[in-house]
Structure formats: C-alpha cells, structure tokens
Amino acid sequence: MELVPLPDAAYSRLLALRTGLRHFERWSARQARAAGLTPAQHQLLLAIRGHTGTDSPTIGEVADYLLLRHHSAVELIDRAESAGLVKRSRSESDHRMVHLSLTKKGEARLEALSALHLEELERLAFDIPSAWEGLGPVQRLHGFPGEPDGQEMPGFDARAHGVDVGVARVYDPPGRGVTRVLVDRLWPRGIAKDRAPFSDWLKDVAPSTDLRKWYGHRPERFEEFARRYRRELAREPARKAFLHLRSLAESAPLVLVTATRDLELSGAAVLRDALVGR
C-alpha cells in the first residue's frame, strides 16, 4: 500500500526530539563524571536500583537492561564492585544464580544523581514532548477506514515551529492582528473587566503565589526564579494553560501582557522564552 508523504513539520519535530535527547544524554554523562562515575556505571546503578522484581536483579537481567552481552555486563560489574559501588550475593534457592545490589556508597551516588536528573527532566518536560507530539501517527496509509486520503492525525499542526511571541505591559496600546493574553495571577489595577485590552486571562500559567512573593522582583533572584517557574510550567494546571498558549501562538502572533514594570525580569519573559524554545 502506498504511504502518504510525511509533512515537512514531521522532520522538524524529529530533529528537535533527537537533538533534545542527545543534549540530555551529554548532560547526564557530565553529571555522572562529576560524581566520580562513568556513564556506564551510572546506568548500571540505575538498572540495579530500578529493578521492580521481588528479588534483586541477576546479572542476566542487568545485561538486558543495559543492552549488553553477558560477558560485557560481567566486566562492568567487576569494575563497579572493585570501586565499592555494587555487591554480589548468591541466590538462596539456586546457588548458581547471582543477584546484584548497591552498597551504601553506590546508593548515595545514585540518589544524588537521580535528584539532579529528575530536576532536569522537569525542566525539559514541556520541551521534548512538544517535539514528540504527533510523530507516531503522521505516516498514514491510503484508505484508512473512516479517514480521507492523506489526512493528518488530529493534533499534528505543521505550523508548530517558528512561532511569534512577544511581551508587553497590559497598559500599553494593543497592536493590530495580534492575540493578547494576560498571564498574571492577579487582575491588573485600573483595568475595567468589560473593557480589558486582551482577549483571554490565563492565571493558571502565571507563577504561583509563593514563588511570586519569594521573587519579589529582585534582580539577583531572577535566574533562580526562572528555573523554579519553568518547573511549575511542567506541572498541571500550568502545563495545560501553557499548551493552550502554544496553540494560540501557532495561529497568530501572540503577546503576553503583564502589569509588571520590568518586562525582561518578569514571569511573562520566562514564559515567552519557553514558548519559543529558548
């Protein structure tokens, strides 16, 4: 059966996805070396600790996790055991079977690395999925039941790259041909609700009250504020509002409006950079 040609945006999304994954792998390798491990040792520790069976994993199970041949896995385990990271134990039911577990040193190294990785994944949580979305089903067969020939799956938008997003004060005169959305958690003073100079108010996408109060618009805290805010954007309900903003940006130029005076040190600026992939 003839396949429908892939849309151009599929290649852009594949590139974004693979590039994001490669950056993450490179970042992960640097973190492992900084903790005194090789990337392979880090993966070994994770394979042992992340095993979900009732018993600790065997060498064969760890080899499967690591996609290694048995002798290669044994060599890796030998080096990790010599470094005091893992230990072997014989199965009580079958003495031919060897189980693996972490030493206290291995557990401490892995816990510290895992905390860093989870934090980094939260930061990437809305970047990588945005490239992932729609990639699976874009290659459609002709004559698929109930679908016109060549129709793309719902949710895949070929315009999802190259969005135009800006920031402005809510009190600035609105421009023509743009969609203005208020992204503050509080309604701006002096703005009548029946004459609001914006089309929508997405307070769920704004920084949490606790984060906003901690930041207090102190420039020396902006970098940390931006990092914490991006983590909030990866969780519901902020993520849902973020995805709605992204869909608006795909349709027309989008302006994020805020009552904050210093725009480049505002949550709206962080949000803008997230939407355009910076």
Steps between C-alpha positions, in 0.01 A plus 500: 500500500623849416597723790399863528813725487606631838426870561801733528430567867553131582869535410530815711345325797720194458806724491385688812429175684828329414699817570331536840572137588865530394541815712347317796731200455804726479387693809441169684849375414655821638305465824610138541868589453467788745370247754802273443321246279517406136170530309495119476537466878218749551274295274603182681408645839167615362430156347559336838305752708217537249434127467138429597520125568447343841871416518799713411593465131725229362796567274291384205218743582745788535659408168155520339439844652835624370469329159835328562631151437542295815881517506494880446256542789724285722803719420302814585376346826854390593626858467205640696554241774869591521395866537276406794176586320328159466512160666411146395306239696403141423134409474379296795279285275755452222868549584584520130309829479673825600301806611626857503438780748646842577739580779437804719752688288319400181162595644626845604654570157186388318262695725689825444513445123134399481388818677692707243356301211142529620543875533643525148218286359244729661670791324477315169152365562327743266785530245554139396128401497426797273729342242367150575131584451356370175811318380360150537198512270602746230587222255145398394396231257270589212145384553521480880142424617303812580770745394539690170809419293812670637334666802734564789417376845323756721736704715787509252548858387757563229527863613623409846844642442607861447243653737494877565466586870560836668443661838344835587354688794127463526473880493675529162276570198407171329641437152304380202484139391637355822350289778555655845476276807535609862744264677493648852334323792342828620269725302685826412401816685310764306380260226125464465395140436248603236769691306804278550769558233561126457298204378567249777628469857702188583584535867581129528811557289631774730761434770353366822425747777779357717755529219390852409531617861841332540629667182374847588645628168852496646739485201753283684231232538379503140707206376381276785146634458506405130624150581227441761234649274593267214458209740153626588412522130567128467224414750123525477304725477778727370601252231148491354492881485848504347392262223198723434731799461717304260198415286405869492854590393477254211197683363601867528764726659459476876569771758523406867388797709585569862470785748868459592711806421831327422397272215832319451510401866139383506329164494359598160855514360576151636175376350580659164840331489343165584243537222762580236734225623773707663 
